[in-house]
């Protein structure tokens, strides 16, 4: 195996993306309600920000066909996907306006809540930050749900799961 070293720039975009892909992340699906109905987007750029106040963030690609739906939303839910939700995460990655494959219910704010996820963070938008070709959305967490189970991960362009430790 050959080590690659480079200075990131427009001509090294693919190599930079490959390097970032070496870091395995959890898979989340963010949902919101729009004037045209529910919207979802599969995201691996989720992170905790603060315990007090309870804040989390995720990043939205400016080129996403769901940019307007999420840029303008005031309430959204972030679902940490279970390993067995691979198909659902993939379907929402491809089409975030088709909920026909999902089991969900809206909450009092209209946020679509997916069932069977490992954790859910119901958020109210706290801040938006411009960051290159993405928008960072910081959410004030209003309610949390979590359960036992194994999480879905994404690494080097593939979904996978965790192996149990002995």
N, C-alpha and C positions, 0 to 999 in steps of 0.2 A: 504494500500500500504506500502511496506517495503522499507526502504532506504538501499542502498548497499554502502559500503565503502570498497575500496581495493587498493592495490599498483599495478599499471599496470606492466605487464610482460607477457612472452609467455603463461603462463597458464591462464592468465586473458584477452586474446586477444578479445574474444567475448564480455565480460562484458565491456571492454574499448570501443569497437565499439558501443555497446548499449548506453553507456553514451554519446559518441560523437553524436549519432543520436538524442539526445534530443534537439540539436541546429538546428533549421530550417534554411535552406540555399536556396538561389536562384539557379535555374538550368540554366546551360549554355551548349551550344554545341560548341566545338572548331573544326574548319575545317582547312585543309591544302591540298595542292596538292602534290602528290608523283609521282614518275616515273611510277607507276601503276594506276594512276588516283586519284580522290579525296578521302580523308579520313576524318572521323569525330569521335569524342568521346564526350560522355556526362559527364560533370564535374560539381561538386558543390564546388570545392575548388578554386573559383575565388575571387580575392580581388584587390582593388586599392592599389597602392604603393606610388605614387607621382603625384602631379599636375604639377610640374615643375622640371624636364621634365615629360611629361605624361607617367607614367608606370603602368602596371597592372601585376598580376601574376596568375598562376594556377599551379596545381600539377598533375604530371603524375605518375601513379603506375608502378613500374618496371616490374610487372608481367602482365601488359596489353599486349594483342596481337597487340596493336597499338603503342607500345613503340617505335619501330624503326622509324615508320612514323613521329612521333611527336618529338622524340629526335633529329632527323636530320633536321627538317624543319627550314627554315629561315624566312618564312612568314606564318602567320596564322590569322584566324578571330575568335573572341570570340563572340558568339551570346547569348544574354540574352533572354531566352525563355518565350513566352507569355503563360498564363494559358491554352489557347486552343491548345497549341503545345505539350501537354502531350504525345500523341501517337508518334510524331516525336522524342522527346527526348528519349523515351523508345526504339524505334527502333534503334536509333544510339547507345544507351547503349549496345544493343545486338550485332549489326553488324555495324561497322563504315565504311565499304567499299561498302555498298549497298545504293546508293542514289536514287533508283527507286521511292521511296515514297516521295521524297523531291522536292520542287520547289527551284531551285538555279541557279546562274550564276557565272562564274569566273570573278574576277577583273583583272586588268592589270598585277598583279603579280601572277595570277593563283589561288589565294585564293578563294575557293568556298564560295559564299555569299548566305545564306538562306534567303528566304522572310518571312515576317510576324513576325519576332522576334521583341521584344521590344527595343532592343539596339544591336548595333554591334560595336566592336572595332577591326579595322584592324591593326594588329601588325607586327612588325619586331622583331625578337628575339634579346634581349639585353644581357641576361645572363642566364646561367644554374647553379643551385646550387644542389649539392647532399644533400639529407636529409632523412636518414633512408631508408625505402623501397620506397621512392618517389623521383622524380626529380622536383625541382621547376623551372618553366620557367617564366622568367620576359620578358615582351614585351614592346617595345617602341610603343606607340599608334600613328599611322600615320593618321588615319581617324576615325571619329565616326559618327554613325547614331543612333537616338532614336526617339520613338513615344509614344503617350499615350497608356495605357492599363494596364492590371493586369498581374503580373508575376507568373510563375510556381515556386512552392517551393518543397523542399524535406525534409522530417522529419520522423524519425523512420522507414526508409525503404519504405516510400510511397510518391508518388507525390500528391500535392494538390494545393490549391489556397488561395488567401487572401479573407477575408470577408470585405465588405465595412464598413467603420466606419460611424456612424451616427452623 
